[in-house]
Amino acid sequence: MAANAEFVSYIEELLAPLGSLSAGRFFGGRSLSCHGQQFAWIIGSTLYLRVGDATRADFEAHGAQPFRYTTKKGEVTVRKFYTAPEFLLDDPEQLRLWCRRALSLE
């Protein structure tokens, strides 16, 4: 599923204060990078943020799920990217804070 162009534009607008954002192709969706560092991606109308051992529990506490896809051999779970908790889409300041945390993982 491709990224919803309208949703990508909305997220880019919310994240503009982070700095130099760029978007590229990733898993059939759109990656989001800041100063050349990927921290998120969008597929359909779902925003995924990069997580690490230090942030995964926060995502899980808010009901976020890791990215999953199915192959002929079964389901694959990518625990490096989780869905952005829903409340972040209604709170641009918190969204940017969580994105800064995703950027600090590299």
DRENBA-829574 format. One record per residue (C-alpha): y, z, x. Coordinates in steps of 0.25 Angstrom, whole numbers, padded with zeros to 4 digits, always signed. Example, Ala and Ser with C-alpha at 12.3 -4.5 7.8 and 13.67 -1.06 7.14 Angstrom:
! DRENBA-829574
-0018+0031+0049;-0004+0029+0055;
! end
This chain:
! DRENBA-829574
+0000+0000+0000;+0014-0004+0006;+0025+0006+0006;+0035+0005-0006;+0047-0001+0000;+0056+0007-0010;+0050+0020-0006;+0051+0017+0009;+0066+0014+0007;+0067+0028+0000;+0060+0035+0011;+0068+0028+0022;+0081+0032+0015;+0077+0047+0014;+0073+0047+0029;+0085+0039+0034;+0091+0052+0040;+0079+0053+0049;+0084+0042+0058;+0079+0029+0062;+0068+0025+0052;+0060+0013+0053;+0048+0008+0044;+0036+0000+0048;+0023-0004+0042;+0012+0007+0042;-0002+0008+0035;+0004-0003+0025;+0016+0006+0022;+0029+0009+0030;+0030+0018+0042;+0043+0026+0044;+0047+0029+0058;+0059+0037+0063;+0064+0033+0077;+0051+0025+0079;+0042+0037+0075;+0033+0035+0062;+0034+0048+0053;+0030+0042+0040;+0025+0030+0032;+0025+0025+0017;+0014+0019+0010;+0017+0015-0005;+0027+0026-0009;+0021+0037-0001;+0027+0043+0011;+0018+0048+0022;+0024+0057+0034;+0018+0059+0047;+0011+0073+0048;+0005+0081+0060;-0002+0094+0061;+0011+0102+0060;+0015+0095+0047;+0002+0092+0040;+0001+0105+0033;+0015+0104+0027;+0011+0090+0021;-0002+0096+0015;+0005+0108+0009;+0014+0098+0001;+0002+0090-0004;+0004+0078+0006;-0008+0069+0009;-0012+0062+0022;-0012+0047+0021;-0025+0041+0017;-0031+0028+0016;-0045+0022+0013;-0053+0013+0021;-0067+0007+0019;-0072+0019+0027;-0065+0029+0019;-0052+0037+0018;-0043+0039+0030;-0033+0050+0030;-0021+0049+0040;-0017+0063+0042;-0005+0059+0050;+0003+0055+0038;+0004+0063+0025;+0011+0060+0012;+0025+0065+0011;+0026+0077+0002;+0032+0073-0011;+0044+0083-0011;+0049+0076+0002;+0052+0063-0006;+0062+0071-0014;+0068+0079-0003;+0074+0069+0008;+0077+0081+0017;+0063+0086+0017;+0057+0072+0019;+0066+0070+0031;+0061+0084+0036;+0047+0081+0035;+0049+0067+0041;+0055+0073+0053;+0043+0082+0054;+0034+0069+0054;+0043+0063+0065;+0041+0076+0074;+0026+0074+0074;+0026+0063+0084;
! end
